[in-house]
């Protein structure tokens, strides 16, 4: 793993077909790094017999309008938390 890559794993939600993840994290980026940054969030299901299967992902980078919209809102809120729902693909 490149030293610029960071992995974060949420807690496991056992025995739930509709888990809720109320977790947050912060990324500290210099202004020049924002255009270069890429955030990939993947959601997996872990089943006893079939192992781990991908449910969906979302990619935040300069090519995706969701990222740009979220970023503009975060910048205009001057450091306040911005909470948004994003669709997995």
N, C-alpha and C positions, 0 to 999 in steps of 0.2 A: 504494500500500500504506500503510495506517495505521501510524503509528510504533509502535503497540503490537503489530503483527504482525511476526513474525520467520520467515524461511524458511531451511531448512537442507537441503542436498542431500548424500546419501551418495555414496560413490565408485561408479563404474560397474563392474558385473561383466560383462565381455564373454564371449561364447561359452559361456554356462552356462544350462542349462535348470533348474537347481536352485541358484541363488546363495545364499550365506550372507553376511549383513551383521552383522558383529561391531562395531558402532559405538554410541557413546553420546553423550548430550548432557545438559546440566543446565539447568534452569529455576529462576531465583531469583524467588520470589514472596513478597510480604508476606502475612501471615495474611488480611487483608481481601481480597486479590486471588484467593485460592484458589477461593472460591465463584463468582467471575466469570470464571475462566480457562476457555478452551476450547483443546484441543490436537487438531489434525487431522493424521493421518499417512496419506499416500497412497503406494501402490506402483505404479509404472508399468513397462511393458515397452517397450523401444525396439527396433523392427525396421527394417531398412534400407528395405524397400519400403513398409510400411504406417505408418511413423512411430511415434508414441508412443500406447500404449493402456493404459488404467487396469486394473490387476489387482484392486485392492481398497483400501478405506480403513478406518480406525478413528477414531472420534471420542471424545475424553475430555472430558466436561463433567458438570455436576451431574445430568444426566438419565440417565446411563449407569452402571449398577451396577459394571461393570468398573473405571471410573475411580474411583468412590468406594471400592471394595475396595482398589485399588492405593494410593490416597491414604492410607487408614487404616493400611495396612501400612507405608508410608513414614514416616508420622508416628510410629508406635509403635516403629520401628527407630532413632529418634533420629539421623537424618542418614546412616545407612548405606545403601548402594545396595540397591535392591529390584529383582530381576530376575524378570520374568513374561512368559509368552507370552500374546498377545492375538489373537483371531480377526479377520481382515479381513472386512468386509461389502461 
